[in-house]
Amino acid sequence: MTRYNAPFEIHVHGDVPLRDDVVFSQIQDALKPLWQYAGARSLAAAAESAYEDEPGIRFDATAHVLQMCWTVPGDEDFRQVIEEACMGLNEIAASGAPLEVSFYDTEYDEEDESSEEEARDDFMMCFVGPTPAAIMQVQRDLLVQDVVHIMERHFDAAELGDVVVAIDKLFTDRFDALVNSMQLGRPPRGYGGASGHGGPRKPRHLH
């Protein structure tokens, strides 16, 4: 179903390493929530992005990587759709990977100086991987990168060792709690949260 006057343009961006034995039909099945949301009957029919300068959804068979730089019109219900797609990708991923999902308010006019309304833009990070440990590893790596980047404005990198150790302990404790709760047999959740309501607009990825 084509979504006319959709309140958001939704952009999904990220690269997911896939297992060597994965074939295109498995990718199409994993991403079925996405291409059905776009109103298509197959992944190939929905793979093209709403913007010509974006590659869309592509499978690099040589590197065995799913590449996503894809925009689709939609609403808040896309959050559930992307989670379902992430659950499918968990089954075919070779390692942990992040996916960025950006919501751009289509009704917001940056040039309307008289408007006091803020854009309803939003942003969330999704994480996929073959195991909970793989997902937590990529979450940990991104957090360390972000924290160190911010703190290096005030401290030398050599001074931040204790900060990294503290972050590692948080993730170790979380993983131990997961093991102790006997949840390792269940599929991991598809995403790790959302943030960034309103405020300055985040530019689309350009290629």
C-alpha positions as CSV (number, residue, x, y, z in Angstrom):
1,M,0.0,0.0,0.0
2,T,1.5,3.3,-1.1
3,R,1.5,5.8,1.8
4,Y,0.4,9.2,0.5
5,N,0.9,12.2,2.8
6,A,3.0,10.0,5.2
7,P,4.2,12.0,8.2
8,F,7.8,10.8,8.0
9,E,10.5,9.9,5.5
10,I,12.2,7.0,7.2
11,H,15.8,6.3,6.3
12,V,17.5,2.9,7.2
13,H,21.3,2.9,7.0
14,G,23.9,0.2,7.7
15,D,25.9,-2.8,6.5
16,V,25.2,-6.3,7.9
17,P,27.8,-9.1,7.3
18,L,26.0,-12.3,6.4
19,R,27.0,-16.0,6.8
20,D,28.7,-17.5,3.7
21,D,25.9,-20.0,3.2
22,V,23.1,-17.4,3.0
23,V,21.4,-17.0,-0.3
24,F,19.2,-14.2,-1.7
25,S,15.9,-16.0,-0.9
26,Q,16.8,-16.0,2.8
27,I,17.6,-12.3,2.7
28,Q,14.2,-11.6,1.0
29,D,12.5,-13.6,3.7
30,A,14.3,-11.8,6.5
31,L,13.5,-8.4,5.1
32,K,9.9,-9.3,4.2
33,P,8.5,-6.8,6.9
34,L,10.4,-4.0,5.1
35,W,9.3,-4.7,1.5
36,Q,5.8,-5.4,2.5
37,Y,5.7,-2.1,4.4
38,A,6.8,-0.4,1.2
39,G,3.8,-2.0,-0.6
40,A,5.9,-4.2,-2.8
41,R,5.6,-7.9,-3.7
42,S,9.3,-8.7,-3.4
43,L,12.6,-7.4,-2.1
44,A,13.7,-6.6,-5.6
45,A,10.6,-4.5,-6.2
46,A,11.2,-2.5,-3.0
47,A,15.0,-2.3,-3.1
48,E,15.2,1.1,-4.8
49,S,15.2,4.0,-2.4
50,A,12.8,7.0,-2.5
51,Y,15.9,9.1,-3.4
52,E,17.9,8.4,-6.5
53,D,21.2,9.3,-4.8
54,E,20.8,6.5,-2.3
55,P,21.9,2.9,-3.2
56,G,18.8,1.4,-1.6
57,I,19.0,-2.2,-0.4
58,R,21.7,-4.3,-2.0
59,F,23.5,-7.6,-1.5
60,D,27.2,-7.6,-2.1
61,A,27.6,-11.3,-3.0
62,T,31.4,-11.0,-3.1
63,A,31.8,-9.5,0.4
64,H,28.6,-11.3,1.5
65,V,27.3,-8.1,3.1
66,L,23.8,-6.6,3.0
67,Q,24.1,-2.9,2.4
68,M,21.2,-0.6,3.3
69,C,20.8,3.1,2.5
70,W,17.1,3.2,1.9
71,T,14.3,5.7,2.4
72,V,10.6,4.9,2.6
73,P,7.6,7.0,3.5
74,G,5.9,5.9,6.7
75,D,4.6,6.5,10.3
76,E,5.5,5.5,13.8
77,D,4.4,2.0,13.1
78,F,7.7,1.5,11.3
79,R,9.3,0.9,14.6
80,Q,7.6,-2.5,15.0
81,V,8.4,-3.3,11.4
82,I,12.1,-2.7,11.7
83,E,12.2,-4.7,14.9
84,E,10.7,-7.7,13.0
85,A,13.2,-7.2,10.2
86,C,16.0,-7.2,12.7
87,M,14.8,-10.5,14.2
88,G,14.9,-12.0,10.7
89,L,18.4,-10.6,10.1
90,N,19.6,-12.2,13.4
91,E,19.0,-15.6,11.8
92,I,21.4,-14.9,8.9
93,A,23.9,-12.4,10.3
94,A,27.6,-13.5,10.6
95,S,28.4,-10.9,13.2
96,G,26.9,-8.0,15.1
97,A,26.1,-4.9,13.2
98,P,24.3,-1.6,13.9
99,L,21.5,-0.1,11.8
100,E,20.6,3.6,12.0
101,V,17.0,4.5,11.5
102,S,16.1,8.2,11.0
103,F,12.6,9.7,11.0
104,Y,12.3,13.0,9.1
105,D,9.2,15.1,9.6
106,T,7.8,15.7,6.1
107,E,5.5,18.5,7.3
108,Y,8.2,20.6,8.9
109,D,9.3,23.6,6.9
110,E,12.8,24.8,7.8
111,E,12.3,28.0,5.8
112,D,9.2,29.0,7.7
113,E,10.7,31.4,10.1
114,S,7.3,32.3,11.6
115,S,6.7,28.7,12.7
116,E,7.4,28.0,16.4
117,E,7.0,24.2,16.0
118,E,10.0,21.9,16.1
119,A,10.5,19.1,13.7
120,R,9.3,15.7,14.9
121,D,12.5,14.2,13.6
122,D,13.7,11.1,15.6
123,F,16.5,8.7,15.5
124,M,17.1,5.2,16.8
125,M,19.9,2.6,16.7
126,C,19.0,-1.0,15.9
127,F,21.4,-3.9,16.5
128,V,21.5,-7.3,14.8
129,G,23.7,-10.4,15.3
130,P,23.8,-14.1,15.4
131,T,23.9,-14.2,19.2
132,P,23.2,-11.9,22.2
133,A,26.9,-11.7,22.8
134,A,27.6,-10.5,19.2
135,I,24.9,-7.8,19.6
136,M,26.2,-6.7,23.0
137,Q,29.8,-6.5,21.5
138,V,28.8,-4.1,18.8
139,Q,26.7,-2.0,21.3
140,R,29.7,-1.9,23.6
141,D,32.1,-0.9,20.7
142,L,29.8,2.0,19.6
143,L,29.4,3.3,23.2
144,V,33.1,3.3,23.8
145,Q,33.7,5.1,20.6
146,D,31.0,7.8,21.4
147,V,32.1,8.3,25.0
148,V,35.8,8.5,24.1
149,H,35.1,10.9,21.3
150,I,33.3,13.2,23.7
151,M,35.7,13.0,26.5
152,E,38.8,13.5,24.3
153,R,37.7,17.1,24.1
154,H,38.8,17.4,27.8
155,F,41.2,14.6,28.5
156,D,44.0,12.8,26.7
157,A,43.1,9.4,25.3
158,A,45.6,7.8,27.7
159,E,43.6,9.0,30.7
160,L,40.4,7.3,29.6
161,G,41.4,3.7,30.3
162,D,39.3,3.5,33.5
163,V,36.2,4.8,31.6
164,V,36.5,2.0,29.1
165,V,37.0,-0.5,31.9
166,A,33.8,0.8,33.5
167,I,31.8,0.4,30.3
168,D,33.2,-3.1,29.8
169,K,32.0,-4.0,33.3
170,L,28.5,-2.7,32.6
171,F,28.2,-4.9,29.6
172,T,29.8,-7.9,31.3
173,D,27.3,-7.6,34.1
174,R,24.4,-7.3,31.6
175,F,25.6,-10.4,29.8
176,D,26.0,-12.4,33.0
177,A,22.5,-11.4,34.0
178,L,21.2,-12.6,30.6
179,V,23.0,-16.0,31.0
180,N,21.7,-16.4,34.6
181,S,18.1,-15.6,33.5
182,M,18.3,-18.5,30.9
183,Q,17.3,-16.2,28.1
184,L,20.1,-17.2,25.8
185,G,17.9,-19.7,23.9
186,R,15.5,-16.9,22.9
187,P,16.1,-14.7,19.8
188,P,17.6,-11.4,20.9
189,R,15.5,-8.3,20.6
190,G,16.1,-6.4,17.4
191,Y,16.9,-2.9,18.6
192,G,18.5,-1.1,21.5
193,G,16.4,2.0,21.9
194,A,15.7,5.4,20.5
195,S,16.6,9.0,21.2
196,G,16.6,12.4,19.6
197,H,13.2,14.0,19.6
198,G,13.0,17.4,17.8
199,G,15.9,19.7,17.7
200,P,18.4,20.3,14.8
201,R,17.7,18.2,11.7
202,K,20.1,15.3,11.0
203,P,21.2,15.3,7.4
204,R,20.4,12.3,5.2
205,H,23.3,10.0,4.2
206,L,24.6,11.1,0.8
207,H,26.5,8.9,-1.6
